[in-house]
Amino acid sequence: MGVKELKSNLFSKSQKLLKEIEQKKEIFILANSTVDGIISGSLILKSIFNNMGNATIRCPCKKIEDTLFEIIDEKHEFYIFTDFDSNAIDNINKLLKEGNYLFINVDAITKSDNLTSENIVNPWLSNVNGKEEINSAGLAYFLIKNFDRNHNRLSQLPIISAISKDQDIGENRSLISLNNEILQTAIKENTIEQKKGLTISEIETTPITNVLENNIIHYIKEITWNKESSLRIIKDSHLSIGKKSNRKLFDELDEKESIQLVESIERFLHENSKSNNKKIIKDVLFGYRYILTDEENEGLLKNSRSFVKVMESLLNAQKTGLALALCLGDRGEILKDVHGIVTEHNNLIRKISSQLFGEKWRFYDNKETIFINGEGILDNQNVKSFISFLENSVSFGNRLICLRLLDSEEYYKVIIAKTKFCNFNLLNIEEKVMQETFDKENVKITDKTKLEIKISASSLEDFLSTIKKIIIDEKISKS
């Protein structure tokens, strides 16, 4: 078992799909409104069209449970589902008794979990790690590779998905296993250029001082949105002069200069915030960048990481149509709309951060956990983006995030998020919360790294006292 078995399974599924395409069956693709879901759906849609097939795609913002019956009632001839949680499989199988569907995802499941594996494309069924080695778009890529002659021209898209799922886990943020296999194809086909350096730029041709000052991809407290600090770091790093002016552009940095900048940032943080975790600083700020060769040099889509950020901004704004259009290759006029949405997102994050960080009673950081009172500032529309902003930051990337906001007039929502470098065990925290007097229906883990708890307004103070104790106890037990 392993990669060989997975590819064999993908081949058999591709022949099943090809048969539907050749018979001109009406194929319906339901893609989850995630970066990976929309990219995987767009890959399949493009290949169906390349082979003169008949297909439509939908990327709903609602949960699949709220969409499924409506779609089944439409009576399509064949269905493809991409990047949904595996808990949807049983419902789909009951509703589509003919087995006229494919379900593509990377959740950790085993053959014993489900009896419908003939309809499922999932790497774990072949003992391939779907968290690290491949994503839904990568599975879609290997699926279409078996019948689409133009598949190599789409090889950059699974790499963008890999970045969106933080699968750049190899040395210097490299890709491993099947992701790397796709990357090597993309490099050979010249759809991607792999470069080592800083990982914080939205636009490659921006002056490096502006990149540091406006960096919210990996927010650095006391540097991001601080021109004076950014200039000081540039001066301390002794960068050479830019080719066309005194302003060094981001895409002019070589690997050595990028390391100089990282070391300068390390010195600045050590002196000004007593942060000396050099491993986190380097892991977050330095590594491989995956440059999309066909995109405009001055655009937001040139760098795969900024492409991901664009997609996430569009999805947060529920502009799934725009996100899909980008993946299908549309450019031109829609880029104005895209740029406007990203600018609005950046301004919103800056405004929220300024308010939350500026009012001391709202924000408490003990270097292991950050407690944030977002009441009156954060709502359900922007909380996901703000948590992602914190998770990807240099300054908070090793913290347990405990954030509260109003969910309704009578209830608060508390979100506990485990960041990449955080050592807390979220399952232990969930178990201890469940042992308290809270309603189990109001406690759930979402997105594998987040615990959401719904609390009545009258119980809030007691809960906050309890959760602080739980976190302290968990801290003691792990030390």
C-alpha positions as CSV (number, residue, x, y, z in Angstrom):
1,M,0.0,0.0,0.0
2,G,1.1,3.6,-0.5
3,V,1.6,5.9,-3.4
4,K,1.5,3.1,-6.0
5,E,-1.9,1.8,-4.7
6,L,-3.3,5.4,-4.6
7,K,-2.3,6.1,-8.2
8,S,-3.9,2.8,-9.2
9,N,-7.1,3.7,-7.4
10,L,-7.0,7.1,-9.1
11,F,-6.6,5.5,-12.5
12,S,-9.7,3.3,-12.0
13,K,-11.7,6.3,-10.8
14,S,-10.5,8.3,-13.7
15,Q,-11.8,5.7,-16.1
16,K,-15.2,5.8,-14.4
17,L,-15.3,9.6,-14.8
18,L,-14.0,9.4,-18.4
19,K,-16.9,7.0,-19.3
20,E,-19.4,9.6,-18.0
21,I,-17.7,12.3,-20.0
22,E,-17.6,10.3,-23.3
23,Q,-21.3,9.4,-22.9
24,K,-22.1,13.1,-22.6
25,K,-23.6,12.6,-19.1
26,E,-24.5,15.8,-17.2
27,I,-21.9,16.0,-14.5
28,F,-22.5,18.2,-11.5
29,I,-19.5,19.3,-9.4
30,L,-20.1,20.5,-5.8
31,A,-16.9,22.1,-4.5
32,N,-16.5,23.2,-0.9
33,S,-15.9,26.9,-0.4
34,T,-12.3,26.4,0.6
35,V,-9.2,27.2,-1.4
36,D,-8.6,23.5,-1.9
37,G,-12.2,22.7,-2.7
38,I,-12.6,25.4,-5.4
39,I,-9.2,24.6,-7.0
40,S,-9.9,20.9,-7.1
41,G,-13.4,21.5,-8.5
42,S,-11.9,23.9,-11.2
43,L,-9.3,21.3,-12.2
44,I,-12.0,18.7,-12.9
45,L,-14.3,21.2,-14.6
46,K,-11.5,22.3,-17.0
47,S,-10.6,18.8,-17.9
48,I,-14.2,17.8,-18.5
49,F,-14.5,20.7,-20.9
50,N,-11.1,19.9,-22.5
51,N,-12.6,16.5,-23.3
52,M,-15.8,18.0,-24.7
53,G,-17.9,16.9,-21.7
54,N,-20.9,18.4,-20.1
55,A,-20.5,19.8,-16.6
56,T,-21.5,22.5,-14.1
57,I,-20.0,23.5,-10.8
58,R,-21.3,25.1,-7.7
59,C,-19.3,26.4,-4.7
60,P,-21.9,27.0,-1.9
61,C,-21.0,29.0,1.2
62,K,-23.5,26.9,3.2
63,K,-22.7,23.6,4.8
64,I,-23.1,20.6,2.6
65,E,-25.9,19.3,4.8
66,D,-27.9,22.4,4.0
67,T,-27.3,22.0,0.3
68,L,-27.4,18.2,-0.4
69,F,-31.1,17.6,-0.6
70,E,-31.6,20.5,-3.0
71,I,-28.9,19.2,-5.3
72,I,-30.2,15.7,-5.3
73,D,-33.7,16.9,-6.1
74,E,-32.2,18.5,-9.3
75,K,-31.5,15.0,-10.5
76,H,-28.1,15.3,-12.2
77,E,-26.7,12.2,-13.9
78,F,-23.3,12.1,-12.1
79,Y,-21.9,14.0,-9.1
80,I,-18.4,15.0,-7.9
81,F,-17.9,16.3,-4.4
82,T,-14.5,18.0,-3.5
83,D,-12.9,18.8,-0.2
84,F,-15.9,18.2,2.1
85,D,-15.5,16.5,5.5
86,S,-15.8,12.7,5.4
87,N,-18.9,12.7,7.7
88,A,-20.9,13.7,4.6
89,I,-20.2,10.4,2.9
90,D,-22.9,8.3,4.5
91,N,-25.6,10.8,3.7
92,I,-24.4,11.1,0.1
93,N,-24.3,7.3,-0.2
94,K,-27.9,6.9,1.1
95,L,-29.2,9.6,-1.2
96,L,-27.3,8.4,-4.3
97,K,-28.0,4.7,-4.1
98,E,-26.9,4.1,-7.7
99,G,-23.3,5.1,-6.7
100,N,-23.2,7.7,-9.5
101,Y,-20.7,9.9,-7.7
102,L,-17.1,10.5,-6.7
103,F,-16.1,12.0,-3.3
104,I,-12.7,13.5,-3.2
105,N,-11.1,14.6,0.1
106,V,-8.1,14.2,2.4
107,D,-9.7,13.6,5.8
108,A,-8.1,10.8,7.8
109,I,-10.4,7.8,7.2
110,T,-9.8,4.1,7.0
111,K,-11.6,1.3,5.0
112,S,-13.3,0.2,8.2
113,D,-14.9,3.7,8.6
114,N,-17.0,3.3,5.4
115,L,-18.2,0.6,3.1
116,T,-18.4,2.8,0.0
117,S,-14.7,3.2,-0.8
118,E,-15.4,2.4,-4.5
119,N,-16.8,6.0,-4.7
120,I,-14.2,7.6,-2.5
121,V,-10.9,9.2,-3.6
122,N,-9.0,9.6,-0.3
123,P,-5.2,9.1,0.3
124,W,-5.6,7.6,3.7
125,L,-7.3,4.5,2.2
126,S,-3.9,3.8,0.6
127,N,-1.9,4.8,3.7
128,V,-0.8,8.1,2.2
129,N,-0.9,11.0,4.6
130,G,-3.5,13.5,3.4
131,K,-2.4,16.1,5.9
132,E,1.2,16.4,4.6
133,E,1.7,14.6,1.3
134,I,-1.3,15.5,-0.9
135,N,-4.5,17.7,-1.0
136,S,-7.8,17.5,-2.7
137,A,-6.5,19.5,-5.7
138,G,-3.5,17.2,-6.0
139,L,-5.9,14.2,-6.0
140,A,-7.9,15.9,-8.7
141,Y,-4.7,16.6,-10.7
142,F,-3.7,12.9,-10.6
143,L,-7.2,11.9,-11.5
144,I,-7.4,14.0,-14.7
145,K,-3.8,13.2,-15.6
146,N,-5.1,9.9,-16.8
147,F,-7.2,11.4,-19.6
148,D,-6.4,15.1,-20.1
149,R,-3.4,15.8,-22.3
150,N,-3.3,19.4,-21.1
151,H,-3.1,18.5,-17.4
152,N,0.5,19.7,-17.0
153,R,-0.5,23.3,-17.8
154,L,-2.6,23.2,-14.7
155,S,0.1,21.8,-12.4
156,Q,0.5,25.1,-10.5
157,L,-3.0,24.9,-9.1
158,P,-2.4,21.9,-6.7
159,I,0.7,23.7,-5.4
160,I,-1.4,26.7,-4.4
161,S,-3.7,24.2,-2.6
162,A,-0.8,22.7,-0.8
163,I,0.2,26.1,0.5
164,S,-3.4,26.8,1.6
165,K,-3.3,23.7,3.7
166,D,0.2,24.4,5.2
167,Q,1.7,21.4,3.5
168,D,5.0,23.1,3.0
169,I,6.4,21.1,5.9
170,G,9.8,20.0,4.5
171,E,13.1,21.7,5.0
172,N,12.9,25.5,4.2
173,R,9.1,25.2,3.7
174,S,9.5,22.7,0.9
175,L,6.9,20.3,-0.4
176,I,7.2,16.5,0.1
177,S,6.0,13.3,-1.5
178,L,3.2,13.6,-4.1
179,N,3.1,17.4,-3.7
180,N,6.8,17.5,-4.6
181,E,6.1,15.3,-7.6
182,I,3.5,17.8,-8.9
183,L,5.9,20.6,-8.1
184,Q,8.7,19.1,-10.2
185,T,6.2,18.8,-13.1
186,A,5.2,22.5,-12.6
187,I,8.9,23.5,-12.6
188,K,9.6,21.5,-15.8
189,E,6.5,22.9,-17.5
190,N,7.6,26.4,-16.4
191,T,4.3,27.2,-14.6
192,I,6.2,27.7,-11.3
193,E,9.6,29.0,-10.3
194,Q,10.9,27.9,-6.9
195,K,12.9,30.5,-5.1
196,K,14.3,30.6,-1.5
197,G,13.9,33.7,0.6
198,L,11.5,35.8,2.6
199,T,7.8,34.6,2.6
200,I,6.0,37.8,3.4
201,S,5.4,39.7,0.2
202,E,2.0,40.2,-1.4
203,I,3.4,41.9,-4.5
204,E,6.8,40.8,-5.7
205,T,7.8,44.2,-7.1
206,T,7.1,46.2,-3.9
207,P,10.1,48.0,-2.2
208,I,11.3,45.9,0.7
209,T,10.6,48.7,3.3
210,N,7.0,48.7,2.2
211,V,6.8,44.9,2.4
212,L,8.0,44.9,6.0
213,E,5.8,47.8,7.0
214,N,2.6,46.3,5.4
215,N,3.3,42.7,6.2
216,I,0.1,41.1,7.5
217,I,0.8,37.7,5.9
218,H,3.1,37.0,8.9
219,Y,2.3,39.9,11.2
220,I,5.2,41.0,13.4
221,K,4.2,43.1,16.4
222,E,6.1,46.5,16.5
223,I,7.3,46.0,12.9
224,T,4.1,45.6,10.9
225,W,2.5,49.1,10.4
226,N,5.6,50.7,11.8
227,K,7.6,52.6,9.2
228,E,10.3,53.6,11.6
229,S,11.0,50.1,12.8
230,S,10.9,48.8,9.2
231,L,13.5,51.4,8.1
232,R,15.7,50.5,11.1
233,I,15.7,46.8,10.2
234,I,16.6,47.6,6.6
235,K,19.5,49.7,7.7
236,D,20.7,47.1,10.2
237,S,20.6,44.4,7.6
238,H,23.1,46.3,5.3
239,L,21.3,45.4,2.1
240,S,22.8,46.4,-1.2
241,I,21.3,49.1,-3.4
242,G,18.5,48.2,-5.7
243,K,19.1,47.8,-9.4
244,K,17.0,50.8,-10.6
245,S,17.0,53.0,-7.5
246,N,18.0,53.3,-3.9
247,R,14.8,51.4,-3.0
248,K,15.5,47.6,-3.0
249,L,12.6,45.7,-4.5
250,F,11.4,42.5,-2.9
251,D,12.0,40.4,-6.0
252,E,15.6,41.7,-6.1
253,L,16.5,40.0,-2.8
254,D,18.7,37.0,-3.0
255,E,18.9,34.2,-0.5
256,K,21.8,35.7,1.4
257,E,20.1,39.1,1.7
258,S,16.9,37.4,2.9
259,I,18.8,35.7,5.7
260,Q,20.4,39.1,6.6
261,L,16.9,40.5,7.0
262,V,15.7,37.6,9.1
263,E,18.7,38.0,11.4
264,S,18.0,41.7,11.6
265,I,14.4,41.0,12.6
266,E,15.5,38.5,15.2
267,R,17.8,41.2,16.8
268,F,15.1,43.8,16.7
269,L,12.5,41.5,18.4
270,H,15.0,40.3,21.0
271,E,15.8,43.9,21.9
272,N,12.3,45.3,21.8
273,S,9.9,42.5,22.7
274,K,12.3,40.0,24.5
275,S,11.4,37.4,21.8
276,N,14.3,35.1,21.3
277,N,12.6,32.1,19.6
278,K,14.7,32.2,16.5
279,K,13.4,28.9,15.2
280,I,9.8,30.2,14.9
281,I,11.0,33.5,13.4
282,K,13.0,31.7,10.7
283,D,10.4,28.9,10.1
284,V,7.7,31.5,9.5
285,L,9.6,34.1,7.6
286,F,12.1,32.2,5.5
287,G,11.8,29.4,3.0
288,Y,10.8,28.5,-0.5
289,R,8.4,30.7,-2.5
290,Y,6.5,29.3,-5.4
291,I,6.3,32.0,-8.1
292,L,3.6,31.6,-10.8
293,T,5.4,32.4,-14.0
294,D,2.4,33.3,-16.1
295,E,1.0,35.9,-13.7
296,E,1.8,39.6,-13.9
297,N,4.9,40.7,-11.9
298,E,3.1,43.6,-10.3
299,G,0.0,41.6,-9.4
300,L,-1.3,39.9,-6.3
301,L,-1.4,36.5,-7.9
302,K,2.3,36.2,-8.8
303,N,3.3,34.5,-5.5
304,S,1.4,31.3,-4.6
305,R,1.1,32.5,-0.9
306,S,-0.4,35.8,-1.9
307,F,-2.7,33.8,-4.4
308,V,-3.9,31.9,-1.3
309,K,-4.5,35.1,0.6
310,V,-6.5,36.5,-2.3
311,M,-8.6,33.4,-2.4
312,E,-9.2,33.5,1.3
313,S,-10.2,37.1,1.2
314,L,-12.7,36.4,-1.6
315,L,-14.1,33.4,0.3
316,N,-14.5,35.4,3.5
317,A,-16.4,38.0,1.4
318,Q,-18.5,35.1,0.0
319,K,-17.3,35.9,-3.5
320,T,-17.0,32.3,-4.5
321,G,-17.7,33.1,-8.1
322,L,-14.7,35.4,-8.3
323,A,-12.5,32.8,-6.6
324,L,-13.6,30.1,-9.1
325,A,-13.0,32.5,-12.0
326,L,-9.4,33.1,-10.9
327,C,-8.8,29.3,-10.7
328,L,-10.3,28.9,-14.2
329,G,-7.9,31.5,-15.6
330,D,-10.1,34.6,-15.9
331,R,-8.1,37.8,-15.5
332,G,-8.6,41.2,-17.1
333,E,-11.4,43.3,-15.5
334,I,-12.1,41.0,-12.6
335,L,-8.7,41.8,-11.2
336,K,-9.9,45.2,-10.3
337,D,-12.7,43.7,-8.2
338,V,-10.2,41.3,-6.6
339,H,-7.7,44.0,-5.8
340,G,-10.5,46.1,-4.2
341,I,-11.7,43.1,-2.0
342,V,-8.1,42.4,-0.8
343,T,-7.5,46.0,0.0
344,E,-10.7,46.2,1.9
345,H,-9.7,43.0,3.8
346,N,-6.2,44.4,4.7
347,N,-7.8,47.6,5.9
348,L,-10.3,45.7,8.0
349,I,-7.6,43.6,9.6
350,R,-5.5,46.7,10.4
351,K,-8.6,48.4,11.9
352,I,-9.6,45.5,14.0
353,S,-6.0,44.9,15.2
354,S,-5.5,48.6,16.1
355,Q,-8.7,48.5,18.2
356,L,-8.0,45.2,20.0
357,F,-4.3,45.7,20.6
358,G,-4.7,49.4,21.5
359,E,-7.2,48.9,24.3
360,K,-5.3,47.0,27.0
361,W,-8.4,45.6,28.7
362,R,-9.3,43.8,25.5
363,F,-6.0,42.0,24.9
364,Y,-3.9,40.0,27.4
365,D,-0.8,38.0,26.3
366,N,1.1,35.8,28.8
367,K,3.5,34.6,26.1
368,E,1.7,31.2,26.0
369,T,-1.9,32.2,25.7
370,I,-3.6,35.3,24.3
371,F,-7.0,36.3,25.7
372,I,-9.0,38.7,23.5
373,N,-12.3,40.4,24.1
374,G,-13.7,41.1,20.7
375,E,-17.2,42.2,21.8
376,G,-18.4,45.1,19.7
377,I,-15.5,44.8,17.2
378,L,-15.5,41.3,15.9
379,D,-18.5,39.5,14.5
380,N,-19.1,36.1,12.8
381,Q,-18.3,37.6,9.4
382,N,-14.7,38.7,10.2
383,V,-13.7,36.5,13.1
384,K,-12.3,33.7,10.8
385,S,-10.0,36.1,9.0
386,F,-8.8,37.6,12.2
387,I,-8.0,34.3,13.8
388,S,-6.1,33.2,10.6
389,F,-4.2,36.5,10.8
390,L,-3.1,35.7,14.4
391,E,-2.3,32.0,13.6
392,N,0.0,33.0,10.8
393,S,1.8,35.8,12.6
394,V,5.4,35.6,13.9
395,S,4.3,37.3,17.2
396,F,1.5,35.0,18.1
397,G,2.2,31.8,16.1
398,N,3.1,29.8,19.2
399,R,0.2,31.0,21.4
400,L,-3.1,29.4,22.4
401,I,-5.8,31.9,21.2
402,C,-8.8,32.4,23.4
403,L,-11.2,34.8,21.8
404,R,-14.7,35.8,22.7
405,L,-17.4,37.7,20.8
406,L,-21.1,38.2,20.9
407,D,-23.0,35.5,19.0
408,S,-26.5,36.9,19.7
409,E,-28.2,39.1,22.3
410,E,-28.3,36.2,24.7
411,Y,-25.2,34.2,23.9
412,Y,-21.4,34.7,23.6
413,K,-19.1,32.6,21.4
414,V,-15.7,31.6,22.7
415,I,-13.2,30.3,20.2
416,I,-10.0,28.6,21.4
417,A,-7.6,28.1,18.5
418,K,-4.3,26.1,18.6
419,T,-1.6,27.7,16.5
420,K,1.1,25.8,14.5
421,F,3.8,26.1,17.2
422,C,1.5,25.9,20.2
423,N,2.0,22.9,22.6
424,F,-1.4,22.8,24.2
425,N,-3.6,19.7,23.6
426,L,-7.0,20.9,22.3
427,L,-8.6,17.5,22.9
428,N,-7.7,17.7,26.5
429,I,-9.1,21.1,26.8
430,E,-12.3,20.0,25.1
431,E,-12.6,17.1,27.5
432,K,-12.2,19.2,30.6
433,V,-14.7,21.8,29.3
434,M,-17.2,18.9,28.7
435,Q,-16.7,17.8,32.3
436,E,-17.9,21.1,33.5
437,T,-21.6,22.1,33.6
438,F,-21.7,23.3,30.0
439,D,-24.1,21.9,27.5
440,K,-22.3,19.4,25.3
441,E,-24.2,20.5,22.2
442,N,-22.6,23.9,22.6
443,V,-19.1,22.6,22.6
444,K,-17.5,21.4,19.4
445,I,-14.1,21.2,17.6
446,T,-14.0,22.8,14.2
447,D,-11.3,22.8,11.5
448,K,-9.3,20.3,13.6
449,T,-7.5,23.2,15.5
450,K,-10.4,25.2,16.9
451,L,-12.8,24.7,19.8
452,E,-16.0,26.7,19.7
453,I,-18.1,27.1,22.9
454,K,-21.4,28.8,23.1
455,I,-22.1,30.5,26.5
456,S,-25.2,32.3,27.8
457,A,-24.5,35.8,28.8
458,S,-25.5,35.0,32.4
459,S,-22.8,32.3,32.6
460,L,-20.0,34.2,30.9
461,E,-18.0,35.3,34.0
462,D,-18.1,31.8,35.5
463,F,-17.0,30.3,32.2
464,L,-14.1,32.6,31.8
465,S,-12.9,31.8,35.2
466,T,-13.2,28.1,34.5
467,I,-11.5,28.2,31.1
468,K,-8.5,30.1,32.5
469,K,-8.2,27.4,35.2
470,I,-8.5,24.6,32.6
471,I,-5.8,26.3,30.5
472,I,-3.5,26.7,33.5
473,D,-4.0,23.1,34.5
474,E,-3.2,22.0,30.9
475,K,-0.1,24.1,30.9
476,I,1.1,22.5,34.1
477,S,0.4,19.0,32.9
478,K,2.3,19.4,29.7
479,S,5.4,21.0,31.3
